[in-house]
Amino acid sequence: MSDEHGAAGGYGGGGADRAPDRLAWSIVVTVLCCMPFGIPAIVYSAKAMSANSAGNFAEAWDASRKAKTWITVAAVTGGVIALAYFGLMMLGVIAGAAGAAGGGVTP
């Protein structure tokens, strides 16, 4: 959705060529997914905000695209780590259940 100025959300209005800063998503993936990849997303989001404020929309769009890339990398990495953790936990539960049922070697 856009406001009466043609801006795609955000504070302060502006023109249609303002780049989204993606700061909220950068913070979410940093906290919930993968901090090492979320930090560059926050940095590029801040650069996009700064460039938008200065009226340098080409630089803002470049920083916004880079922030989106790092957000995606952080989210995918966090998802893969969560799935791997869940899978290993399930293997541990299955192995523990087999050991408790007498399937393991007793000392």
Residue frames relative to the residue before (quaternion, step in Angstrom):
aa qw qx qy qz dx dy dz
M 1.0000 0.0000 0.0000 0.0000 0.00 0.00 0.00
S 0.1685 -0.7828 0.5888 0.1105 3.54 -1.11 0.55
D 0.4730 -0.6667 0.4940 0.2964 3.52 -1.21 0.54
E 0.7589 -0.3978 0.2568 0.4470 3.58 -1.28 -0.11
H 0.6554 0.4979 -0.3159 0.4720 3.60 1.23 -0.28
G 0.5472 -0.6200 0.3998 0.3954 3.59 1.23 -0.15
A 0.4919 0.6541 -0.4427 0.3663 3.58 1.24 0.07
A 0.4140 -0.7100 0.5186 0.2359 3.52 -1.09 0.74
G 0.8091 -0.2513 0.1196 0.5177 3.57 0.40 1.19
G 0.5847 0.5860 -0.4311 0.3590 3.55 -1.31 -0.17
Y 0.5484 -0.6125 0.4646 0.3291 3.52 -1.34 0.12
G 0.7843 0.3903 -0.2533 0.4103 3.54 -1.16 0.53
G 0.4431 -0.7026 0.4689 0.3003 3.60 1.17 -0.04
G 0.1799 0.7879 -0.5815 0.0933 3.56 -0.96 -0.84
G 0.6549 -0.5223 0.3815 0.3907 3.51 -1.31 -0.17
A 0.6803 -0.4912 0.3603 0.4075 3.51 -1.33 0.11
D 0.6734 0.5014 -0.3132 0.4439 3.59 1.17 -0.35
R 0.3916 0.6895 -0.5056 0.3399 3.60 1.19 0.30
A 0.3650 -0.7303 0.5395 0.2057 3.55 -0.96 0.91
P 0.4880 -0.6226 0.5025 0.3490 3.61 -1.07 0.58
D 0.3879 -0.7512 0.4762 0.2418 3.61 -0.86 0.83
R 0.2552 -0.8260 0.4709 0.1754 3.62 1.23 -0.41
L 0.2852 0.8003 -0.4923 0.1892 3.60 1.17 0.43
A 0.6384 0.5387 -0.3424 0.4301 3.60 0.92 -0.82
W 0.6773 0.4746 -0.2948 0.4786 3.59 0.89 -0.91
S 0.6110 0.5560 -0.3495 0.4421 3.59 1.04 -0.72
I 0.6714 0.4843 -0.2934 0.4781 3.56 0.95 -0.87
V 0.6413 0.5343 -0.3291 0.4415 3.60 0.95 -0.85
V 0.7120 0.4344 -0.2846 0.4726 3.61 0.78 -0.92
T 0.5997 0.5521 -0.3690 0.4465 3.59 1.10 -0.53
V 0.7176 0.4419 -0.2485 0.4774 3.56 0.91 -0.93
L 0.8057 0.3485 -0.1561 0.4527 3.59 0.80 -1.00
C 0.7826 0.3690 -0.1823 0.4670 3.60 1.02 -0.64
C 0.7885 -0.2413 0.2439 0.5104 3.56 0.15 -1.24
M 0.3369 -0.7963 0.4693 0.1794 3.55 -0.18 1.30
P 0.6635 0.5133 -0.3528 0.4145 3.68 0.77 -0.80
F 0.7265 0.3842 -0.2471 0.5134 3.62 1.07 -0.60
G 0.6058 0.5660 -0.3543 0.4326 3.59 1.20 -0.31
I 0.5946 0.5919 -0.3641 0.4045 3.57 1.10 -0.64
P 0.6637 0.4675 -0.3386 0.4756 3.67 0.84 -0.75
A 0.5948 0.5614 -0.3652 0.4447 3.59 1.11 -0.62
I 0.6487 0.4994 -0.3167 0.4791 3.59 0.99 -0.81
V 0.6384 0.5309 -0.3307 0.4486 3.59 0.95 -0.85
Y 0.7029 0.4480 -0.2774 0.4779 3.60 0.83 -0.95
S 0.5983 0.5445 -0.3644 0.4613 3.61 1.10 -0.56
A 0.6497 0.5027 -0.3110 0.4779 3.56 0.99 -0.83
K 0.6333 0.5194 -0.3315 0.4683 3.59 1.03 -0.74
A 0.6375 0.5208 -0.3266 0.4645 3.58 1.01 -0.78
M 0.6420 0.5150 -0.3221 0.4678 3.59 0.97 -0.84
S 0.6698 0.5112 -0.2905 0.4535 3.55 0.91 -0.96
A 0.6743 0.4873 -0.2927 0.4714 3.58 0.93 -0.92
N 0.6157 0.5316 -0.3456 0.4678 3.60 1.03 -0.71
S 0.6634 0.5130 -0.3028 0.4528 3.58 0.92 -0.91
A 0.6976 0.4603 -0.2620 0.4825 3.56 1.08 -0.77
G 0.5081 -0.6657 0.4101 0.3612 3.58 1.26 -0.19
N 0.5209 0.6123 -0.4191 0.4220 3.58 1.29 0.22
F 0.1101 -0.8660 0.4859 0.0419 3.56 0.37 1.28
A 0.5961 0.5548 -0.3783 0.4402 3.62 1.06 -0.57
E 0.6634 0.4799 -0.2949 0.4926 3.57 0.96 -0.86
A 0.6293 0.5402 -0.3302 0.4507 3.58 1.03 -0.78
W 0.6654 0.4906 -0.3097 0.4697 3.60 0.93 -0.84
D 0.6271 0.5293 -0.3369 0.4616 3.59 1.02 -0.75
A 0.6781 0.4745 -0.2871 0.4823 3.59 0.89 -0.93
S 0.6310 0.5381 -0.3310 0.4503 3.59 1.03 -0.74
R 0.6485 0.5069 -0.3123 0.4744 3.59 1.01 -0.83
K 0.6533 0.5013 -0.3114 0.4742 3.58 1.01 -0.82
A 0.6243 0.5246 -0.3374 0.4704 3.59 1.02 -0.75
K 0.6482 0.5182 -0.3178 0.4585 3.58 0.96 -0.87
T 0.6268 0.5336 -0.3322 0.4605 3.59 1.03 -0.78
W 0.6983 0.4607 -0.2770 0.4727 3.59 0.85 -0.93
I 0.5904 0.5476 -0.3635 0.4684 3.60 1.12 -0.60
T 0.6636 0.5029 -0.2976 0.4671 3.57 0.94 -0.91
V 0.6495 0.5128 -0.3160 0.4641 3.59 0.91 -0.91
A 0.6714 0.4977 -0.3001 0.4599 3.60 0.90 -0.90
A 0.6722 0.4982 -0.3020 0.4569 3.59 0.92 -0.88
V 0.6646 0.4875 -0.3077 0.4753 3.60 0.92 -0.86
T 0.6527 0.5112 -0.3165 0.4610 3.59 0.91 -0.88
G 0.6582 0.5030 -0.3066 0.4687 3.57 0.92 -0.86
G 0.6516 0.5129 -0.3095 0.4654 3.58 1.01 -0.78
V 0.6535 0.5032 -0.3126 0.4712 3.58 0.95 -0.84
I 0.6524 0.5026 -0.3156 0.4714 3.59 0.95 -0.85
A 0.6512 0.5104 -0.3201 0.4615 3.61 0.95 -0.83
L 0.6644 0.4921 -0.3070 0.4714 3.60 0.95 -0.84
A 0.6408 0.5136 -0.3255 0.4686 3.58 0.99 -0.81
Y 0.6460 0.5173 -0.3126 0.4662 3.58 0.96 -0.86
F 0.6614 0.4986 -0.3030 0.4714 3.57 0.91 -0.94
G 0.6560 0.5187 -0.3071 0.4543 3.58 0.95 -0.87
L 0.6720 0.4801 -0.2997 0.4775 3.57 0.94 -0.83
M 0.6188 0.5290 -0.3445 0.4675 3.58 1.05 -0.67
M 0.6562 0.5012 -0.3134 0.4689 3.58 0.96 -0.84
L 0.6245 0.5187 -0.3402 0.4745 3.60 1.01 -0.72
G 0.6454 0.5159 -0.3130 0.4683 3.58 1.02 -0.76
V 0.6417 0.5086 -0.3195 0.4769 3.58 1.02 -0.78
I 0.6634 0.4954 -0.3061 0.4699 3.57 0.93 -0.89
A 0.6670 0.4878 -0.3038 0.4743 3.61 0.92 -0.87
G 0.6491 0.5101 -0.3182 0.4660 3.59 1.02 -0.75
A 0.6461 0.5075 -0.3190 0.4725 3.58 1.02 -0.76
A 0.6475 0.5070 -0.3214 0.4695 3.60 1.00 -0.75
G 0.6535 0.5049 -0.3084 0.4722 3.58 1.04 -0.78
A 0.6678 0.4993 -0.2998 0.4635 3.60 0.98 -0.78
A 0.6767 0.4906 -0.2956 0.4626 3.58 1.13 -0.58
G 0.6206 -0.5650 0.3433 0.4218 3.58 1.25 0.12
G 0.4715 0.6882 -0.4371 0.3362 3.56 1.20 0.22
G 0.6687 0.5028 -0.3009 0.4577 3.59 1.20 -0.29
V 0.5586 -0.5775 0.4722 0.3628 3.55 -1.31 0.17
T 0.2309 -0.7685 0.5831 0.1270 3.56 -0.90 0.96
P 0.4950 -0.6821 0.4461 0.3012 3.60 -0.98 0.74
